């Protein structure tokens, strides 16, 4: 999440600067002592409203962005608990519902920067977590982070070696830069989601699960049909932490069935 730049491109802003792939704040042991209480902190902040004292020196876009940040309970809760991004709460809420992360789980986090989802996976008891991103990401205690492209041909085997076996969960919160053109944005996000799904087919253990971000309208027909063949259950969900104005959804696929996928390709 980036703050809008000023029109002049000057460096007069005195606040902390966000570097791609880096978090403004982080903790080695984020969240509450009891992981089941991690999502509760944000709910207690929802009635608090903060107003900016002055708009001096800020563009309208900067003013709007700062107001949204200051009054977003998930931003406040992420800073308080030491999560690297508000997006951590999306995975917390998804996992509270679907119970995807268990002790001993092997997990691959695609597009891991700045590391919020990786933090959640470690906190919730995953045995091995590998985060992958094109951007450099600060280390996350209890996880391995590598800089690279998930579309590289050798990446599936490399990550399985790092995990010590196939993954139980592949998760992707990847999203392209939006253009404001709905059709273009949908095509771009679906391209990433389809690439992540193809990657998951190569690394998932039988019975494994897959999470990916899509935009309103859900998964494309062909992708959805393929997922319903390859997994025993496929659902779309918009966690409470997703902003109301956002068109994002998450597709949750569980019960990977590689044999069904193989049979489908043979009959195609």
C-alpha positions as CSV (number, residue, x, y, z in Angstrom):
1,X,0.0,0.0,0.0
2,X,1.6,3.2,-1.1
3,X,0.9,6.8,-0.1
4,X,0.2,9.0,-3.2
5,X,3.2,11.1,-4.2
6,X,2.9,14.9,-4.2
7,X,2.5,16.6,-7.6
8,X,5.9,18.2,-7.3
9,X,7.7,14.9,-6.4
10,X,9.5,16.8,-3.7
11,X,10.8,15.3,-0.4
12,X,9.1,17.7,2.0
13,X,7.0,15.1,3.7
14,X,8.4,14.3,7.1
15,X,6.6,11.1,7.8
16,X,8.1,7.6,7.5
17,X,8.7,6.5,3.9
18,X,7.3,3.2,2.6
19,X,9.8,1.2,0.5
20,X,8.3,-1.5,-1.7
21,X,8.6,-4.9,0.0
22,X,9.3,-3.3,3.4
23,X,6.9,-2.7,6.3
24,X,6.7,0.5,8.3
25,X,6.4,-1.5,11.5
26,X,6.9,-5.2,12.4
27,X,7.2,-7.5,15.3
28,X,9.0,-10.8,15.7
29,X,6.0,-12.2,17.5
30,X,3.0,-10.3,16.2
31,X,-0.6,-10.5,17.4
32,X,-2.1,-11.5,20.7
33,X,-0.7,-14.3,22.9
34,X,-3.7,-16.4,22.0
35,X,-3.8,-16.5,18.2
36,X,-7.6,-17.0,18.2
37,X,-7.9,-13.4,19.5
38,X,-5.8,-11.8,16.7
39,X,-8.9,-10.6,14.8
40,X,-10.6,-9.2,17.8
41,X,-8.3,-6.1,18.2
42,X,-9.5,-4.6,15.0
43,X,-13.1,-4.8,15.9
44,X,-12.6,-2.8,19.1
45,X,-11.3,0.2,17.1
46,X,-14.1,0.6,14.6
47,X,-15.9,3.3,16.5
48,X,-12.9,5.6,16.8
49,X,-12.8,8.5,14.3
50,X,-9.7,10.6,13.7
51,X,-9.6,13.9,11.8
52,X,-6.6,15.6,10.2
53,X,-5.9,18.9,11.9
54,X,-4.7,20.6,8.7
55,X,-4.5,19.9,5.0
56,X,-1.7,22.3,4.4
57,X,0.8,21.1,1.9
58,X,-1.2,18.0,0.9
59,X,-3.0,17.3,-2.3
60,X,-6.6,16.2,-2.3
61,X,-5.5,12.6,-3.1
62,X,-3.0,12.6,-0.2
63,X,-5.6,14.1,2.2
64,X,-8.1,11.3,1.2
65,X,-5.5,8.6,1.6
66,X,-4.4,9.8,5.0
67,X,-8.0,10.1,6.2
68,X,-8.7,6.6,5.1
69,X,-5.5,5.3,6.8
70,X,-6.2,7.1,10.1
71,X,-9.7,5.8,10.3
72,X,-9.1,2.3,9.2
73,X,-9.3,0.0,12.3
74,X,-7.3,-2.7,10.5
75,X,-4.4,-0.3,9.9
76,X,-4.5,0.7,13.6
77,X,-4.7,-2.9,14.7
78,X,-1.9,-4.0,12.5
79,X,0.4,-1.3,13.9
80,X,-0.6,-2.2,17.5
81,X,-0.1,-5.9,17.1
82,X,3.0,-5.7,14.9
83,X,1.7,-7.2,11.7
84,X,3.5,-5.9,8.6
85,X,0.3,-4.9,6.8
86,X,-3.5,-4.7,7.3
87,X,-3.8,-7.6,4.8
88,X,-2.7,-10.0,7.6
89,X,-6.3,-9.7,9.0
90,X,-7.7,-10.9,5.7
91,X,-5.8,-14.2,6.1
92,X,-6.6,-14.4,9.8
93,X,-10.4,-14.0,9.0
94,X,-10.2,-16.5,6.1
95,X,-8.4,-19.1,8.3
96,X,-10.8,-18.5,11.2
97,X,-13.5,-19.7,8.8
98,X,-11.8,-22.4,6.7
99,X,-9.1,-23.7,9.1
100,X,-6.4,-24.0,6.5
101,X,-3.4,-23.5,8.6
102,X,-2.6,-26.2,11.2
103,X,0.4,-27.3,13.1
104,X,2.8,-29.1,10.8
105,X,1.5,-27.4,7.6
106,X,3.9,-26.7,4.8
107,X,3.0,-23.3,3.1
108,X,4.1,-21.3,0.1
109,X,3.3,-17.6,0.1
110,X,3.4,-16.2,-3.4
111,X,3.9,-12.4,-3.7
112,X,4.8,-12.3,0.0
113,X,5.9,-8.7,0.4
114,X,5.8,-7.1,2.8
115,X,5.3,-10.3,4.8
116,X,2.0,-10.0,6.6
117,X,0.6,-13.3,5.4
118,X,3.9,-15.1,6.0
119,X,3.7,-13.8,9.6
120,X,0.2,-15.2,10.1
121,X,1.2,-18.6,8.7
122,X,4.1,-18.8,11.2
123,X,2.0,-17.5,14.1
124,X,-0.7,-20.1,13.4
125,X,1.7,-23.1,13.7
126,X,2.8,-23.9,10.2
127,X,5.8,-26.2,10.2
128,X,7.6,-24.7,7.2
129,X,6.8,-21.4,5.5
130,X,8.5,-20.1,2.3
131,X,7.7,-16.6,1.1
132,X,8.5,-15.7,-2.5
133,X,8.5,-12.2,-4.1
134,X,10.1,-10.3,-6.9
135,X,10.8,-7.6,-4.3
136,X,13.3,-7.9,-1.4
137,X,11.4,-8.7,1.8
138,X,12.7,-8.3,5.4
139,X,13.2,-11.6,7.1
140,X,10.3,-13.1,9.0
141,X,11.2,-15.2,12.1
142,X,10.3,-18.8,11.5
143,X,10.0,-18.5,7.7
144,X,12.3,-18.6,4.7
145,X,12.1,-15.7,2.3
146,X,13.5,-15.7,-1.2
147,X,13.6,-13.1,-4.0
148,X,12.5,-14.6,-7.3
149,X,9.8,-15.2,-9.9
150,X,7.3,-18.0,-9.3
151,X,7.0,-18.5,-13.1
152,X,10.7,-19.6,-13.3
153,X,10.6,-23.3,-14.5
154,X,12.9,-24.5,-11.7
155,X,10.9,-22.6,-8.9
156,X,8.4,-25.4,-8.0
157,X,11.1,-28.0,-7.3
158,X,13.2,-25.4,-5.6
159,X,10.5,-24.5,-3.1
160,X,9.5,-28.1,-2.5
161,X,13.1,-28.8,-1.6
162,X,13.0,-25.9,0.8
163,X,9.8,-27.2,2.4
164,X,11.1,-30.7,2.6
165,X,8.2,-32.0,0.5
166,X,5.0,-30.9,-1.3
167,X,3.1,-27.9,0.1
168,X,-0.2,-28.3,2.0
169,X,-1.2,-24.7,1.2
170,X,-0.3,-22.3,-1.6
171,X,-1.6,-18.8,-1.0
172,X,-1.4,-15.7,-3.2
173,X,-2.4,-12.2,-2.3
174,X,-0.8,-10.9,-5.5
175,X,-2.4,-8.1,-7.3
176,X,-1.2,-6.0,-10.3
177,X,-1.1,-2.2,-10.3
178,X,-4.7,-1.1,-11.1
179,X,-5.5,1.1,-14.1
180,X,-9.0,2.2,-13.1
181,X,-10.3,0.3,-16.2
182,X,-12.4,-2.5,-14.7
183,X,-12.0,-4.9,-17.7
184,X,-8.2,-4.4,-17.9
185,X,-7.8,-4.8,-14.1
186,X,-9.9,-8.0,-14.1
187,X,-7.8,-9.5,-16.9
188,X,-4.5,-8.7,-15.1
189,X,-5.6,-10.1,-11.7
190,X,-7.0,-13.2,-13.4
191,X,-3.7,-13.7,-15.2
192,X,-1.9,-13.7,-11.9
193,X,-4.4,-16.0,-10.3
194,X,-4.2,-18.5,-13.1
195,X,-0.4,-18.5,-13.0
196,X,-0.6,-19.1,-9.2
197,X,-3.1,-22.0,-9.8
198,X,-0.8,-23.6,-12.3
199,X,2.1,-23.2,-9.8
200,X,-0.1,-24.8,-7.1
201,X,-0.8,-27.8,-9.3
202,X,3.0,-28.5,-9.4
203,X,3.7,-28.2,-5.7
204,X,0.6,-29.2,-3.7
205,X,0.3,-32.4,-1.8
206,X,-2.9,-34.5,-2.2
207,X,-5.6,-32.9,-0.1
208,X,-3.9,-29.5,-0.1
209,X,-5.5,-26.1,-0.4
210,X,-5.1,-22.9,-2.5
211,X,-6.0,-19.3,-1.8
212,X,-5.8,-16.5,-4.4
213,X,-7.0,-13.0,-4.8
214,X,-9.5,-12.3,-7.7
215,X,-11.7,-9.3,-8.4
216,X,-15.5,-8.9,-8.4
217,X,-17.0,-11.3,-10.8
218,X,-14.9,-14.1,-9.2
219,X,-12.9,-16.6,-11.1
220,X,-13.1,-17.0,-14.8
221,X,-15.4,-19.7,-16.1
222,X,-12.5,-21.9,-17.5
223,X,-10.4,-21.4,-14.3
224,X,-13.3,-22.2,-12.1
225,X,-14.2,-25.4,-14.0
226,X,-10.6,-26.5,-13.7
227,X,-10.5,-25.8,-10.0
228,X,-13.7,-27.7,-9.4
229,X,-12.2,-30.7,-11.1
230,X,-8.9,-30.4,-9.2
231,X,-10.4,-29.7,-5.8
232,X,-13.2,-31.1,-3.8
233,X,-14.5,-27.7,-2.7
234,X,-14.2,-24.2,-4.3
235,X,-15.7,-21.1,-2.7
236,X,-15.4,-17.3,-3.1
237,X,-15.2,-15.1,0.0
238,X,-14.8,-11.4,0.9
239,X,-13.3,-11.2,4.4
240,X,-14.4,-8.3,6.6
241,X,-10.9,-6.8,6.4
242,X,-11.4,-6.2,2.7
243,X,-12.4,-2.6,2.2
244,X,-16.1,-2.2,1.3
245,X,-15.2,-0.1,-1.8
246,X,-12.7,-2.8,-3.0
247,X,-13.8,-5.2,-5.7
248,X,-11.4,-7.9,-4.4
249,X,-12.5,-11.4,-3.5
250,X,-10.6,-14.5,-2.6
251,X,-11.1,-18.0,-4.1
252,X,-10.6,-20.8,-1.5
253,X,-10.0,-24.3,-2.9
254,X,-9.6,-27.3,-0.6
255,X,-9.1,-31.0,-1.1
256,X,-6.6,-31.1,-4.0
257,X,-7.2,-34.2,-6.1
258,X,-4.2,-34.6,-8.5
259,X,-5.5,-37.8,-10.0
260,X,-8.7,-36.1,-11.1
261,X,-6.6,-33.4,-12.6
262,X,-4.6,-36.0,-14.5
263,X,-7.7,-37.8,-15.7
264,X,-9.1,-34.5,-16.9
265,X,-6.0,-33.7,-19.0
266,X,-6.0,-37.2,-20.5
267,X,-9.6,-36.9,-21.6
268,X,-9.2,-33.4,-23.0
